[in-house]
Amino acid sequence: MRFCNRCRRLTAGQPMFCNHCGASYDVKLCPRRHVNPRTARVCSTCGSPDLSLPAPALPVWLKAGIWLVSWLPLVVLGLLSLLLFAGVLEVVLTNRQVQARLLILLILFGLLTYAYSRMPRIVQRMIRSSWLKARRALSKRRQDQ
């Protein structure tokens, strides 16, 4: 969707002109649809003096506001993620039970990884193929539901 600064209406899609007032968006266009800057007096490609009238430019403060609003959800989610990570890290560093469980999980993961890497290639392929079959069956069951 595009917003026209001249008539203050929305036009669906990515049109070159406003459907309501006929103004072009941010550029001047000649009858052959060559794109020219807003300050052009004639087309830089074909030399035609018949250029479209562009809609008024957005004020700088409005452009900055739109940019900030578009990035605000990402910044908020990033800060929330950092706070969550800091909370989890604090629990892991201060709670002995969590440290012991995490250590056991890491040792178990290391042992399983080592055991898998020492298996013959044919056994590794069999494990991988059975894992993929199980995932496909699970996804098929979810699609059937």
C-alpha positions as CSV (number, residue, x, y, z in Angstrom):
1,M,0.0,0.0,0.0
2,R,1.1,3.5,-0.7
3,F,0.0,6.7,1.1
4,C,-0.5,9.8,-1.0
5,N,0.6,13.0,0.8
6,R,-1.5,15.1,-1.6
7,C,-5.0,13.7,-1.1
8,R,-4.2,11.7,2.1
9,R,-5.5,8.4,0.7
10,L,-4.2,4.8,0.5
11,T,-3.7,3.0,-2.8
12,A,-3.3,-0.8,-2.8
13,G,-0.2,-2.5,-4.1
14,Q,2.9,-0.6,-5.3
15,P,1.5,1.8,-8.0
16,M,3.4,4.5,-9.7
17,F,0.5,7.0,-9.4
18,C,-2.2,7.7,-6.8
19,N,-5.5,6.3,-7.9
20,H,-7.4,9.2,-6.5
21,C,-5.5,12.4,-7.4
22,G,-3.1,11.1,-10.1
23,A,0.1,12.3,-8.3
24,S,3.2,10.2,-8.7
25,Y,5.1,8.9,-5.6
26,D,8.4,10.7,-4.8
27,V,9.5,11.0,-8.5
28,K,8.5,12.7,-11.7
29,L,7.5,10.4,-14.6
30,C,7.4,11.3,-18.3
31,P,4.7,9.9,-20.6
32,R,7.1,6.9,-21.4
33,R,7.3,6.2,-17.6
34,H,11.0,7.1,-17.3
35,V,11.8,7.8,-13.6
36,N,13.3,11.3,-12.9
37,P,14.1,13.1,-9.6
38,R,11.6,15.5,-8.0
39,T,13.6,18.5,-9.1
40,A,13.8,17.6,-12.8
41,R,12.3,20.0,-15.4
42,V,12.7,17.6,-18.4
43,C,13.1,13.8,-18.7
44,S,16.7,12.8,-18.4
45,T,16.2,9.8,-20.8
46,C,14.0,11.1,-23.6
47,G,14.0,14.9,-23.1
48,S,10.2,15.2,-22.7
49,P,9.1,18.4,-20.8
50,D,5.8,16.7,-19.9
51,L,6.5,15.4,-16.4
52,S,4.0,14.2,-13.8
53,L,3.3,16.2,-10.7
54,P,4.7,14.4,-7.6
55,A,2.9,14.3,-4.3
56,P,4.4,16.6,-1.7
57,A,7.5,15.1,0.1
58,L,7.1,13.7,3.6
59,P,8.5,16.0,6.3
60,V,11.8,14.8,7.9
61,W,10.2,14.4,11.3
62,L,7.5,12.2,9.9
63,K,10.1,10.0,8.1
64,A,12.0,9.6,11.3
65,G,8.8,8.8,13.2
66,I,7.9,6.1,10.7
67,W,11.4,4.6,10.9
68,L,11.3,4.5,14.7
69,V,7.8,2.9,14.8
70,S,8.9,0.3,12.3
71,W,12.0,-0.7,14.4
72,L,10.3,-0.4,17.8
73,P,9.0,-4.0,18.0
74,L,12.5,-5.3,17.1
75,V,14.1,-3.2,19.8
76,V,11.6,-4.2,22.4
77,L,11.9,-7.9,21.6
78,G,15.7,-7.6,21.7
79,L,15.6,-6.0,25.1
80,L,13.1,-8.6,26.4
81,S,15.4,-11.3,25.1
82,L,18.4,-9.8,26.9
83,L,16.5,-9.6,30.1
84,L,15.3,-13.2,29.8
85,F,18.9,-14.3,29.1
86,A,20.2,-12.3,32.1
87,G,17.6,-13.9,34.3
88,V,18.4,-17.4,33.2
89,L,22.1,-16.8,33.5
90,E,21.7,-15.5,37.0
91,V,19.7,-18.6,38.0
92,V,22.3,-20.8,36.5
93,L,25.2,-19.0,38.3
94,T,23.6,-18.8,41.7
95,N,21.6,-22.1,42.1
96,R,23.7,-25.2,42.8
97,Q,20.9,-27.6,41.8
98,V,20.5,-26.0,38.4
99,Q,24.3,-26.1,38.0
100,A,24.5,-29.8,38.8
101,R,21.6,-30.7,36.4
102,L,23.1,-28.6,33.7
103,L,26.5,-30.2,34.2
104,I,24.9,-33.7,34.0
105,L,23.1,-32.7,30.8
106,L,26.3,-31.4,29.2
107,I,28.3,-34.5,30.2
108,L,25.5,-36.7,28.8
109,F,25.4,-34.7,25.6
110,G,29.1,-34.9,25.2
111,L,29.2,-38.7,25.8
112,L,26.3,-39.2,23.3
113,T,28.1,-37.1,20.7
114,Y,31.4,-39.0,21.3
115,A,29.6,-42.3,21.0
116,Y,27.8,-41.2,17.8
117,S,31.1,-40.0,16.2
118,R,32.8,-43.4,16.9
119,M,30.0,-45.5,15.3
120,P,30.5,-46.9,11.9
121,R,29.1,-44.7,9.0
122,I,26.4,-47.3,8.2
123,V,25.0,-47.1,11.7
124,Q,25.1,-43.3,11.6
125,R,23.1,-43.4,8.3
126,M,20.6,-45.8,9.8
127,I,20.1,-43.5,12.8
128,R,19.7,-40.5,10.6
129,S,17.2,-42.1,8.3
130,S,15.1,-43.5,11.2
131,W,15.2,-40.0,12.7
132,L,14.0,-38.4,9.4
133,K,11.2,-41.1,9.0
134,A,10.0,-40.3,12.5
135,R,9.9,-36.6,11.8
136,R,8.1,-37.1,8.6
137,A,5.5,-39.3,10.3
138,L,5.0,-36.8,13.0
139,S,4.5,-33.9,10.6
140,K,2.1,-36.0,8.5
141,R,0.1,-36.8,11.7
142,R,-0.1,-33.1,12.5
143,Q,-1.3,-32.3,8.9
144,D,-4.0,-35.0,9.1
145,Q,-5.4,-33.5,12.4
